[in-house]
């Protein structure tokens, strides 16, 4: 991601390794989330969707409760063939307060457990 985009982040991202089902109208991806915040996440994939694509994300960070959120592809690593971190940044769209609180709690639990 370009440095100017990283500096615009309003929420701190936490490194994770969560499986995610990511689906759009035309595509279904089973991929990995490598970092997450209360506002969005990064999906590591060799087949990123175009910027602006609406997606549905389903993941279960702790194996207990699952999340299903709407999102939109916000950015894509430009050169997927040569990138060490191919994939796409997805911003959440229309998340309710209760779901966002659950997600933030899961993120804080992970951040607290790690040294």
N, C-alpha and C positions, 0 to 999 in steps of 0.2 A: 504494500500500500504506500502511496506517496506520503512523504513526511508531513505535508500540510494537512492531510486527512487524519493522520494519527494525532496531530496536535488539536484537532477539533473534537475529539472524543469527550463526551460529557461524563462518561462513566468508566471506571477502571475495569479493564478486562482481566479475567482469571484464566490461566492455562488449564485445560481439561482434555480428556480423551473420552468423549461420549459418542456412542453410535447414534445416528440420526437417519430417519426416513425423510427425504425431501422430495416433495412432488409439486409439479406445475401442471398446467393443462396437458402438456405434451410429453412430459418426462417424469420418470421416477428414479431417484438416486438413493442408494443406501451408502452413506458416507460417514465421516467422522467430524465431530465438532472439536476444534483444537483450542478455541478460546471463546469466552462468553462474557457478556455484561448484561445489565438490566435492559439495555436498549437494542442489543443485537448479538450476533455471533459470527464466527468464521467457520465455514464448511470446507474441509479439505477434500478436494475432488479433482480428478484430471479432466472432468467434463463440466466445468462451470457454466451456468446459465447466463444469458445476456443481462446486462444491467437493466433494471426496471421490471424484470420478470417477477410476477407475483408467485409466491410459493406457500405451501403448507409444510410445517416442520413438526415432526413427532419424535420425542426423545425422552428417556427416563434416566436422569443423572444418578440416582441412588438405587435404582432397581425397585424402589417402593412406589413412588408416584410418577406418573408420566405427565409430560407437557405436550400440548398441541397448540401451536401458534401460527398465525398468518404472518407472512413476512414479504419483503421485497428485496431482490438483489440490489445492493447499493454500490458495489464495486467488485471487480474481478482482477486477479493477478494477470497482468498484461501478456506475459509470455509463458504460458503454461508448460510448454515443452522444456524450457530451460530453468524454470523456477524450482527452488527447493521446497516451496510451500504453495503448490498450486491450489486454487480454489476460489471461493467467493465470500465476500462479506455480505451478511443479510441483516437488515434492520427489521425489528418487530413492528407489526402494524396492528393497531386496534386491540392491544392487550388490556384486559380489565385489571383494576387495582389489586384484586385478590390473587390473580395469577401472577402478576408482577411481584407481589410480596413473597409468594411461594418460591419464585425463581431467585429473587434476591437472597432469600434464606438459604437456598441450596448453594448459591455462589459463596455466600459468607461462610457456610460450613466448610466448604472445600478450602477456601483461603485460610481459615483458622487452623485446620488440621495440618496444612503444609507448613514446613519450617520457613 
